[in-house]
């Protein structure tokens, strides 16, 4: 969509990152990380016996299939927390958590 708006074709060999920067749009991976951390904060605020918190901590044990191990939600969240530089205990302070996990759009 941004390529079309910018009037750039694939033949121009312009990188997507350059087009995103021109329009002031944050990278998709960063916005996805922001959404996952927002959801994680929502789950941590819930009661201990809530379905969402039980589901977060649920570990299913079964025989692993062949090939590369599947990416687990817990591993992805751990990496997101590390990249954002926040600790899960900060989620109890909503305003601080929101401030620390929000990805600012470069154009705004």
DSSP file (Angstrom, degrees, kcal/mol; ACC not computed):
  #  RESIDUE AA STRUCTURE BP1 BP2  ACC     N-H-->O    O-->H-N    N-H-->O    O-->H-N    TCO  KAPPA ALPHA  PHI   PSI    X-CA   Y-CA   Z-CA
    1    1 A X     >        0   0    0      0, 0.0     4,-2.3     0, 0.0     5,-0.2   0.000 360.0 360.0 360.0 -41.8    0.0    0.0    0.0
    2    2 A X  H  >  +     0   0    0      2,-0.2     4,-2.7     1,-0.2     6,-0.2   0.888 360.0  53.8 -67.3 -37.1    2.8    2.4    0.8
    3    3 A X  H  >>S+     0   0    0      1,-0.2     5,-2.4     2,-0.2     4,-1.0   0.934 110.2  47.3 -59.5 -44.8    4.6    1.6   -2.4
    4    4 A X  H  45S+     0   0    0      1,-0.2     3,-0.5     2,-0.2    -2,-0.2   0.913 112.8  48.5 -64.0 -42.9    1.5    2.4   -4.3
    5    5 A X  H  <5S+     0   0    0     -4,-2.3    -1,-0.2     1,-0.2    -2,-0.2   0.877 113.0  48.1 -64.3 -38.0    1.0    5.7   -2.4
    6    6 A X  H  <5S-     0   0    0     -4,-2.7    -1,-0.2    -5,-0.2    -2,-0.2   0.631 109.8-123.5 -78.2 -13.0    4.6    6.6   -3.0
    7    7 A X  T  <5 +     0   0    0     -4,-1.0     2,-0.4    -3,-0.5    -3,-0.2   0.807  64.0 141.3  74.3  28.9    4.4    5.8   -6.7
    8    8 A X      < -     0   0    0     -5,-2.4    -1,-0.3    -6,-0.2     2,-0.2  -0.868  33.9-161.7-107.9 136.7    7.3    3.4   -6.4
    9    9 A X    > > -     0   0    0     -2,-0.4     3,-1.2    -3,-0.1     5,-0.5  -0.664  35.4-107.4-108.5 169.7    7.4    0.1   -8.3
   10   10 A X  G > 5S+     0   0    0      1,-0.3     3,-1.3    -2,-0.2    -1,-0.1   0.785 118.2  66.2 -65.0 -25.9    9.5   -3.0   -7.6
   11   11 A X  G 3 5S+     0   0    0      1,-0.3    -1,-0.3     2,-0.1    -3,-0.0   0.764  90.4  63.4 -67.4 -23.8   11.5   -2.0  -10.7
   12   12 A X  G < 5S-     0   0    0     -3,-1.2    -1,-0.3     2,-0.1    -2,-0.2   0.653  99.3-141.0 -73.8 -14.7   12.7    1.1   -8.9
   13   13 A X  T < 5 +     0   0    0     -3,-1.3     2,-0.5    -4,-0.3    -3,-0.1   0.872  41.4 159.3  56.1  43.0   14.4   -1.3   -6.4
   14   14 A X      < -     0   0    0     -5,-0.5    -1,-0.2     1,-0.0    -2,-0.1  -0.835  40.8-119.1 -95.6 131.6   13.6    0.9   -3.4
   15   15 A X     >  -     0   0    0     -2,-0.5     4,-1.6     1,-0.1     3,-0.3  -0.363  12.2-126.6 -71.8 148.5   13.7   -0.9   -0.1
   16   16 A X  H  > S+     0   0    0      1,-0.2     4,-2.8     2,-0.2     5,-0.2   0.862 109.4  59.1 -61.8 -36.8   10.5   -1.1    2.1
   17   17 A X  H  > S+     0   0    0      1,-0.2     4,-2.2     2,-0.2    -1,-0.2   0.882 104.3  50.3 -60.6 -39.1   12.4    0.3    5.1
   18   18 A X  H  > S+     0   0    0     -3,-0.3     4,-1.9     2,-0.2    -1,-0.2   0.887 111.6  47.7 -67.1 -38.5   13.2    3.5    3.1
   19   19 A X  H  X S+     0   0    0     -4,-1.6     4,-1.8     2,-0.2    -2,-0.2   0.919 111.7  50.0 -68.7 -43.0    9.5    3.9    2.1
   20   20 A X  H  X>S+     0   0    0     -4,-2.8     5,-2.7     1,-0.2     4,-0.8   0.897 111.3  49.5 -60.9 -40.2    8.3    3.3    5.6
   21   21 A X  H  <5S+     0   0    0     -4,-2.2     3,-0.4     3,-0.2    -1,-0.2   0.888 107.2  54.9 -66.7 -38.3   10.8    5.9    6.9
   22   22 A X  H  <5S+     0   0    0     -4,-1.9    -1,-0.2     1,-0.2    -2,-0.2   0.881 115.5  38.3 -61.6 -38.9    9.6    8.4    4.3
   23   23 A X  H  <5S-     0   0    0     -4,-1.8    -1,-0.2    -5,-0.1    -2,-0.2   0.498 112.7-117.7 -91.5  -4.9    6.0    8.1    5.4
   24   24 A X  T  <5 +     0   0    0     -4,-0.8    83,-1.7    -3,-0.4     2,-0.4   0.897  59.5 152.1  71.9  40.9    6.9    7.9    9.1
   25   25 A X      < -     0   0    0     -5,-2.7    -1,-0.2    81,-0.2    -2,-0.1  -0.894  43.3-125.4-108.0 132.4    5.5    4.4    9.7
   26   26 A X        -     0   0    0     -2,-0.4    79,-0.1     1,-0.1     5,-0.0  -0.395  39.9 -89.7 -70.7 150.7    6.9    2.1   12.4
   27   27 A X     >  -     0   0    0      1,-0.1     4,-1.7    -2,-0.1     3,-0.3  -0.286  31.7-123.4 -60.3 146.8    8.1   -1.4   11.3
   28   28 A X  H  > S+     0   0    0      1,-0.2     4,-2.4     2,-0.2     5,-0.2   0.878 109.6  57.4 -61.3 -40.6    5.5   -4.1   11.5
   29   29 A X  H  > S+     0   0    0      1,-0.2     4,-2.1     2,-0.2    -1,-0.2   0.878 106.3  50.2 -60.4 -38.0    7.5   -6.3   13.8
   30   30 A X  H  > S+     0   0    0     -3,-0.3     4,-2.2     2,-0.2    -1,-0.2   0.901 110.5  48.5 -67.4 -40.7    7.7   -3.5   16.4
   31   31 A X  H  X S+     0   0    0     -4,-1.7     4,-2.0     2,-0.2    -2,-0.2   0.863 110.9  50.9 -68.8 -34.6    4.0   -2.9   16.2
   32   32 A X  H  X S+     0   0    0     -4,-2.4     4,-2.4     2,-0.2    -2,-0.2   0.901 109.5  50.8 -67.0 -40.3    3.3   -6.6   16.7
   33   33 A X  H  X S+     0   0    0     -4,-2.1     4,-2.5     1,-0.2     5,-0.2   0.910 108.7  52.3 -61.8 -42.2    5.7   -6.7   19.7
   34   34 A X  H  X S+     0   0    0     -4,-2.2     4,-2.1     1,-0.2    -1,-0.2   0.914 110.1  48.1 -59.7 -43.6    3.8   -3.7   21.1
   35   35 A X  H  X S+     0   0    0     -4,-2.0     4,-2.3     2,-0.2    -2,-0.2   0.903 111.2  50.1 -66.1 -41.4    0.5   -5.6   20.7
   36   36 A X  H  X S+     0   0    0     -4,-2.4     4,-2.4     1,-0.2    -2,-0.2   0.915 112.7  46.5 -63.7 -41.9    1.8   -8.8   22.3
   37   37 A X  H  X S+     0   0    0     -4,-2.5     4,-2.3     2,-0.2    -1,-0.2   0.850 110.2  53.2 -69.7 -33.7    3.2   -6.9   25.3
   38   38 A X  H  X S+     0   0    0     -4,-2.1     4,-1.8    -5,-0.2    -1,-0.2   0.921 111.7  46.1 -64.3 -43.1   -0.1   -5.0   25.7
   39   39 A X  H  X S+     0   0    0     -4,-2.3     4,-2.3     2,-0.2    -2,-0.2   0.906 110.6  53.2 -63.8 -42.5   -1.9   -8.3   25.7
   40   40 A X  H  X S+     0   0    0     -4,-2.4     4,-2.4     1,-0.2    -2,-0.2   0.899 108.4  49.5 -61.8 -42.2    0.6   -9.7   28.2
   41   41 A X  H  X S+     0   0    0     -4,-2.3     4,-1.3     2,-0.2    -1,-0.2   0.885 109.2  53.1 -62.8 -38.8    0.0   -6.8   30.6
   42   42 A X  H  < S+     0   0    0     -4,-1.8     4,-0.4     1,-0.2    -2,-0.2   0.907 110.4  47.3 -61.6 -43.0   -3.7   -7.3   30.3
   43   43 A X  H >< S+     0   0    0     -4,-2.3     3,-1.3     1,-0.2    -2,-0.2   0.904 108.5  54.3 -66.7 -41.9   -3.3  -11.0   31.3
   44   44 A X  H 3< S+     0   0    0     -4,-2.4    -1,-0.2     1,-0.3    -2,-0.2   0.774 102.6  58.2 -66.0 -25.2   -1.0  -10.1   34.2
   45   45 A X  T 3< S+     0   0    0     -4,-1.3    -1,-0.3    -3,-0.2    -2,-0.2   0.645  91.4  95.9 -77.3 -13.8   -3.7   -7.8   35.6
   46   46 A X  S <  S-     0   0    0     -3,-1.3    -3,-0.0    -4,-0.4     2,-0.0  -0.144  87.8 -83.4 -74.2 170.5   -6.2  -10.6   35.8
   47   47 A X    >   -     0   0    0      1,-0.1     3,-1.5     2,-0.0     6,-0.3  -0.312  39.1-113.5 -68.7 156.9   -7.1  -12.7   38.8
   48   48 A X  T 3  S+     0   0    0      1,-0.3    -1,-0.1    -3,-0.1    -2,-0.1   0.815 116.0  46.5 -63.3 -31.5   -4.9  -15.7   39.5
   49   49 A X  T 3  S+     0   0    0      4,-0.1    -1,-0.3     5,-0.0     2,-0.1   0.246  85.1 123.3 -97.9  14.1   -7.7  -18.2   38.7
   50   50 A X  S <> S-     0   0    0     -3,-1.5     4,-2.2     1,-0.1     5,-0.2  -0.410  70.0-122.4 -74.4 152.9   -8.8  -16.5   35.5
   51   51 A X  H  > S+     0   0    0      1,-0.2     4,-2.7     2,-0.2     5,-0.2   0.879 110.1  55.5 -62.2 -39.5   -8.9  -18.6   32.3
   52   52 A X  H  > S+     0   0    0      1,-0.2     4,-1.4     2,-0.2    -1,-0.2   0.887 110.3  44.3 -64.9 -38.3   -6.5  -16.2   30.5
   53   53 A X  H  > S+     0   0    0     -6,-0.3     4,-1.6     2,-0.2    -1,-0.2   0.880 113.7  49.9 -74.1 -37.5   -3.8  -16.5   33.2
   54   54 A X  H  X S+     0   0    0     -4,-2.2     4,-0.6     1,-0.2    -2,-0.2   0.917 111.0  50.6 -63.9 -42.4   -4.2  -20.3   33.5
   55   55 A X  H  < S+     0   0    0     -4,-2.7     3,-0.5     1,-0.2    -1,-0.2   0.836 106.5  55.2 -64.3 -33.2   -3.9  -20.5   29.7
   56   56 A X  H  < S+     0   0    0     -4,-1.4    -1,-0.2     1,-0.2    -2,-0.2   0.887 114.0  39.5 -66.4 -38.7   -0.7  -18.4   29.7
   57   57 A X  H  < S+     0   0    0     -4,-1.6    -1,-0.2    -5,-0.1     2,-0.2   0.417  88.7 121.1 -92.5   1.6    1.0  -20.7   32.2
   58   58 A X     <  -     0   0    0     -4,-0.6     2,-0.5    -3,-0.5    -3,-0.0  -0.471  42.1-167.8 -71.5 131.1   -0.3  -23.9   30.6
   59   59 A X        -     0   0    0     -2,-0.2     2,-0.6     2,-0.0    -2,-0.0  -0.984   6.7-155.5-120.0 121.0    2.3  -26.4   29.4
   60   60 A X        -     0   0    0     -2,-0.5     2,-0.6     2,-0.0    -2,-0.0  -0.851   9.4-154.3 -97.4 123.0    1.2  -29.3   27.2
   61   61 A X        +     0   0    0     -2,-0.6     2,-0.3     3,-0.0    -2,-0.0  -0.866  34.1 131.1-102.2 124.8    3.6  -32.2   27.4
   62   62 A X        -     0   0    0     -2,-0.6     2,-0.2     0, 0.0    -2,-0.0  -0.955  63.8 -66.7-157.3 170.4    3.6  -34.5   24.4
   63   63 A X        -     0   0    0     -2,-0.3     2,-0.2     1,-0.1    -2,-0.0  -0.453  55.7-119.8 -67.8 131.9    6.1  -36.2   22.2
   64   64 A X        -     0   0    0     -2,-0.2    -1,-0.1     1,-0.1     3,-0.1  -0.491  25.5-125.8 -74.7 139.7    7.9  -33.6   20.1
   65   65 A X        -     0   0    0     -2,-0.2    -1,-0.1     1,-0.2     0, 0.0  -0.279  36.8 -81.4 -77.9 169.7    7.6  -33.9   16.3
   66   66 A X  S    S+     0   0    0     -2,-0.0    -1,-0.2     3,-0.0     2,-0.1  -0.249  89.6  26.1 -69.0 158.2   10.5  -34.1   14.0
   67   67 A X  S    S-     0   0    0     -3,-0.1     2,-0.1     2,-0.0     3,-0.1  -0.425 107.1  -3.5  91.9-163.8   12.4  -31.1   12.8
   68   68 A X  S    S-     0   0    0     -2,-0.1    -3,-0.1     1,-0.1     3,-0.1  -0.393  80.4-104.3 -67.4 138.5   12.9  -27.7   14.4
   69   69 A X        -     0   0    0      1,-0.1    -1,-0.1    -2,-0.1     2,-0.1  -0.339  41.0-104.8 -62.6 143.9   11.0  -27.1   17.6
   70   70 A X        -     0   0    0      1,-0.1     2,-0.4    -3,-0.1    -1,-0.1  -0.375  35.5-105.7 -67.7 146.6    7.9  -24.9   17.3
   71   71 A X        -     0   0    0     -3,-0.1     2,-0.3    -2,-0.1    -1,-0.1  -0.619  38.9-146.0 -74.1 126.7    8.2  -21.4   18.6
   72   72 A X     >  -     0   0    0     -2,-0.4     4,-2.1     1,-0.1     5,-0.2  -0.650  17.6-124.2 -97.3 152.8    6.3  -21.1   21.9
   73   73 A X  H  > S+     0   0    0     -2,-0.3     4,-2.7     1,-0.2     5,-0.2   0.877 111.6  56.2 -59.9 -38.5    4.4  -18.1   23.1
   74   74 A X  H  > S+     0   0    0      1,-0.2     4,-2.1     2,-0.2    -1,-0.2   0.888 107.9  47.5 -64.5 -38.3    6.4  -18.0   26.3
   75   75 A X  H  > S+     0   0    0      2,-0.2     4,-2.2     1,-0.2    -1,-0.2   0.907 112.2  49.6 -68.2 -40.3    9.7  -17.8   24.4
   76   76 A X  H  X S+     0   0    0     -4,-2.1     4,-2.4     2,-0.2    -2,-0.2   0.918 111.9  48.1 -63.7 -43.5    8.3  -15.0   22.1
   77   77 A X  H  X S+     0   0    0     -4,-2.7     4,-2.6     2,-0.2    -1,-0.2   0.895 109.5  53.4 -63.9 -39.8    7.1  -13.0   25.1
   78   78 A X  H  X S+     0   0    0     -4,-2.1     4,-2.0     1,-0.2    -1,-0.2   0.922 111.4  45.3 -61.2 -43.8   10.5  -13.5   26.9
   79   79 A X  H  X S+     0   0    0     -4,-2.2     4,-2.7     2,-0.2    -2,-0.2   0.885 111.6  52.8 -67.7 -38.2   12.3  -12.1   23.8
   80   80 A X  H  X S+     0   0    0     -4,-2.4     4,-2.5     1,-0.2    -2,-0.2   0.915 109.8  48.6 -62.3 -42.8    9.8   -9.2   23.5
   81   81 A X  H  X>S+     0   0    0     -4,-2.6     5,-1.8     1,-0.2     4,-1.2   0.893 112.3  49.2 -63.5 -39.5   10.4   -8.3   27.1
   82   82 A X  H  <5S+     0   0    0     -4,-2.0    -2,-0.2    -5,-0.2    -1,-0.2   0.923 112.5  46.6 -66.9 -44.1   14.1   -8.4   26.6
   83   83 A X  H  <5S+     0   0    0     -4,-2.7    -2,-0.2     1,-0.2    -1,-0.2   0.905 115.0  46.4 -65.1 -41.7   14.0   -6.3   23.5
   84   84 A X  H  <5S-     0   0    0     -4,-2.5    -1,-0.2    -5,-0.2    -2,-0.2   0.702 106.3-131.5 -74.4 -18.4   11.7   -3.7   25.1
   85   85 A X  T  <5 +     0   0    0     -4,-1.2     2,-0.3     1,-0.3    -3,-0.2   0.849  61.0 129.1  72.3  34.3   13.9   -3.7   28.2
   86   86 A X      < -     0   0    0     -5,-1.8     2,-0.4    -6,-0.2    -1,-0.3  -0.852  52.1-134.8-121.0 158.1   11.0   -4.2   30.7
   87   87 A X    >   -     0   0    0     -2,-0.3     3,-2.0    -3,-0.1     4,-0.3  -0.862  23.5-121.9-108.8 144.3   10.4   -6.6   33.5
   88   88 A X  G >  S+     0   0    0     -2,-0.4     3,-1.6     1,-0.3     4,-0.2   0.780 109.1  67.9 -57.8 -26.5    7.1   -8.3   34.0
   89   89 A X  G >  S+     0   0    0      1,-0.3     3,-1.2     2,-0.2    -1,-0.3   0.761  87.8  67.3 -64.7 -23.2    6.7   -6.8   37.5
   90   90 A X  G X  S+     0   0    0     -3,-2.0     3,-1.3     1,-0.2     7,-0.4   0.674  79.8  80.2 -69.8 -15.5    6.4   -3.4   35.9
   91   91 A X  G <  S+     0   0    0     -3,-1.6    -1,-0.2    -4,-0.3    -2,-0.2   0.724  77.7  70.1 -65.7 -19.7    3.0   -4.5   34.4
   92   92 A X  G <  S+     0   0    0     -3,-1.2     2,-1.0    -4,-0.2    -1,-0.3   0.810  90.2  64.3 -69.3 -28.0    1.4   -3.8   37.8
   93   93 A X  S <> S-     0   0    0     -3,-1.3     4,-2.6    -4,-0.3     5,-0.2  -0.829  76.3-167.0 -93.3 100.2    1.9   -0.1   37.2
   94   94 A X  H  > S+     0   0    0     -2,-1.0     4,-2.8     1,-0.2     5,-0.2   0.890  80.8  48.0 -59.8 -46.5   -0.4    0.4   34.2
   95   95 A X  H  > S+     0   0    0      1,-0.2     4,-2.3     2,-0.2    -1,-0.2   0.925 114.7  45.8 -63.4 -44.0    0.8    3.8   33.1
   96   96 A X  H  > S+     0   0    0      2,-0.2     4,-2.7     1,-0.2    -1,-0.2   0.918 113.7  49.6 -63.9 -43.6    4.5    2.9   33.4
   97   97 A X  H  X S+     0   0    0     -4,-2.6     4,-2.1    -7,-0.4    -2,-0.2   0.925 111.5  48.9 -61.2 -45.4    3.9   -0.4   31.5
   98   98 A X  H  X S+     0   0    0     -4,-2.8     4,-1.2    -5,-0.2    -1,-0.2   0.905 113.6  47.0 -61.7 -42.0    2.0    1.5   28.8
   99   99 A X  H  < S+     0   0    0     -4,-2.3    -2,-0.2    -5,-0.2    -1,-0.2   0.907 115.0  45.4 -66.2 -42.6    4.8    4.0   28.5
  100  100 A X  H  < S+     0   0    0     -4,-2.7    -2,-0.2     1,-0.2    -1,-0.2   0.764 118.0  41.2 -76.2 -25.5    7.6    1.5   28.4
  101  101 A X  H  < S+     0   0    0     -4,-2.1     2,-0.2    -5,-0.2    -1,-0.2   0.577  88.1 105.4-100.4  -9.8    6.0   -0.9   25.9
  102  102 A X     <  -     0   0    0     -4,-1.2     2,-0.6    -5,-0.2   -71,-0.1  -0.515  60.6-145.0 -75.4 136.5    4.5    1.6   23.4
  103  103 A X        -     0   0    0     -2,-0.2     2,-0.2   -72,-0.1   -77,-0.1  -0.900  17.2-137.2-101.1 118.4    6.3    1.9   20.1
  104  104 A X        -     0   0    0     -2,-0.6     2,-0.4     1,-0.1     3,-0.0  -0.539  14.4-122.7 -77.3 137.9    6.2    5.4   18.8
  105  105 A X    >   -     0   0    0     -2,-0.2     3,-1.5     1,-0.1   -80,-0.1  -0.677  18.5-134.6 -76.4 131.2    5.4    6.0   15.2
  106  106 A X  T 3  S+     0   0    0     -2,-0.4   -81,-0.2     1,-0.3    -1,-0.1   0.794 101.2  53.0 -59.2 -29.1    8.4    8.0   13.7
  107  107 A X  T 3         0   0    0    -83,-1.7    -1,-0.3     1,-0.2   -82,-0.1   0.580 360.0 360.0 -85.1  -8.6    6.0   10.3   11.8
  108  108 A X    <         0   0    0     -3,-1.5    -1,-0.2   -84,-0.2    -2,-0.2   0.452 360.0 360.0-101.6 360.0    3.9   11.3   14.8
